[in-house]
Amino acid sequence: MTVTRSEIERHNTRQSCWVAIHGAVYDVTVSDFLDSHPGGAQVILRCAGKDATEEFDSVHSPDLLTGALPETALRGIINAAELAPSEGMDSVSEARPAPTPDGPPPLSTLINLQDFEEIAQRYLPINAWAYYSSGADDEISKRNNARAYRKISLRPRILRKIPPVDTSTSILGHSTTLPVYISPVGIAKLAHPDGECALAAAAGKEGLVQVLANGSSIPIERVMQSCVSLNQPVFQQLYVNRNITKSVEVVRRAQKAGAQAIWITVDSPVVGKREMDERLNLSVMAGDGNSQGQGVAKTMASSISPFIDWDILSWLRQLTDLPVVIKGIQCVEDAVLAYQHGVQGIVLSNHGGRSQDTAQSPLLALLEIRKFAPFLIDGRMQIFIDGGIRRGTDVLKAIALGATAVGLGRPFLFSMAAGYGEDGVHRMLQMLRQEIESNMVFLGATTLRELEPEMVNASRLERELVGSVKL
């Protein structure tokens, strides 16, 4: 059935909200779709009675509509050219600092991860940059995550007759060519239309592990199709939803699709106050009496349950026999509790400085473990770490102090920006791999197993350690 423009435009309220996506017209007030939408109802309501195609495509895969809305929601079709586009986020998405006239520079001219970040800031839509780069409050934790690595010096060994170095390791039993994995990063389509699929393809070709975000902009089934082999390791991140049945669906769907571990994220029971993100949203929604300044992050995470404790691990084990990793450990006491609850791994993380500002850096948490619970670094439980890692030397410092591997999030998103996509990811990893290999030679280590605590001087950072703990 053909729907007219005037008919769609009449349905522009919460009580009756129609939107057009790729020429199909949907009534999103059917069922409880508006209230259950992960991004919040306001994200949809600002497109009420209009064409929402561009905004939908910026964060979603086209096939998402099939499972998200019942057949009864379809009201008909319309020629998209006849319908006014939605205002607000679309206009902001197009607003960005002026790029150079000749477009982004060739990938061959970028030589470190900071170069990618600078290009991303120039070329990403403003709302994407705000969502990706923002930290909580004054962004002290975000900055301190990186500064912690600068407080550790290397202690190279010489005359060791180093053959070609071996950077391979094993993450939860899966071989990887670097002690680096792709951290779960939400809404990757904001960086590039191929989003998480580009990351999966690059991870497969580079021999890395990818952890797929709970808020992935592309369904896991399509991401798995982008893998280069059937046994390519993809892990599924899990936020426990207020509606627990939705978390059950995430786990079962991931296992059916071929995910090989569950990374339950617990460091954001509520969303940090990411002011850059929220300030942008206020400017977009100016004049809207219903707006409360919620940015992308807060609306995306509005369904996360703060009402969970360690018993959630028992619930998860009844649901799946996949390995379980807890992401978001921030002190030695919780690292020990995680070990006692039998998880296969932990991620030392303060959510990239995006949750509680002034929370200590993950690298400090690693030093706490070394000092107060060194038995955790004996291989019984793998220890991962993320936040602030931008150099090959950062990676080696973490490994020397006992980490199994490190996670990078923002750098992978930035590497896809400006249209680089999968090629940008390869270039970024090429640079990181070269830094890791050359600095292993400087240290006198031929394999990651030969990296030892004695190869680093952590005394400056150790001054910030807590005096005592109760285990």
Sequence and secondary structure as in RCSB ss.txt:
>XXXX:A:sequence
MTVTRSEIERHNTRQSCWVAIHGAVYDVTVSDFLDSHPGGAQVILRCAGKDATEEFDSVHSPDLLTGALPETALR
GIINAAELAPSEGMDSVSEARPAPTPDGPPPLSTLINLQDFEEIAQRYLPINAWAYYSSGADDEISKRNNARAYR
KISLRPRILRKIPPVDTSTSILGHSTTLPVYISPVGIAKLAHPDGECALAAAAGKEGLVQVLANGSSIPIERVMQ
SCVSLNQPVFQQLYVNRNITKSVEVVRRAQKAGAQAIWITVDSPVVGKREMDERLNLSVMAGDGNSQGQGVAKTM
ASSISPFIDWDILSWLRQLTDLPVVIKGIQCVEDAVLAYQHGVQGIVLSNHGGRSQDTAQSPLLALLEIRKFAPF
LIDGRMQIFIDGGIRRGTDVLKAIALGATAVGLGRPFLFSMAAGYGEDGVHRMLQMLRQEIESNMVFLGATTLRE
LEPEMVNASRLERELVGSVKL
>XXXX:A:secstr
 B  HHHHHH BSSSSBEEEETTEEEETTSTTHHHH TT HHHHHTTTTSB HHHHHHHS TTHHHHHS GGGEE
EE  GGGS B  SHHHHHH      TT S  GGG  SHHHHHHHHHHHS HHHHHHHH  STT HHHHHHHHHHH
T EE         S B  EEETTEEESSSEEE   S GGGT TTHHHHHHHHHHHHT EEEE TT SS HHHHHH
TSSSTT  EEEEE  BSSHHHHHHHHHHHHHHT   EEEE S SS    HHHHHHHHHHTTT TT     HHHHH
TTTB S   TTHHHHHHHH  S EEEEEE SHHHHHHHHHTT SEEEE SGGGTSSTT   HHHHHHHHHHH GG
GGTTTSEEEEESS  SHHHHHHHHHTT SEEEE HHHHHHHTTTTHHHHHHHHHHHHHHHHHHHHHHHT SBGGG
  GGGEE HHHHTTS S    
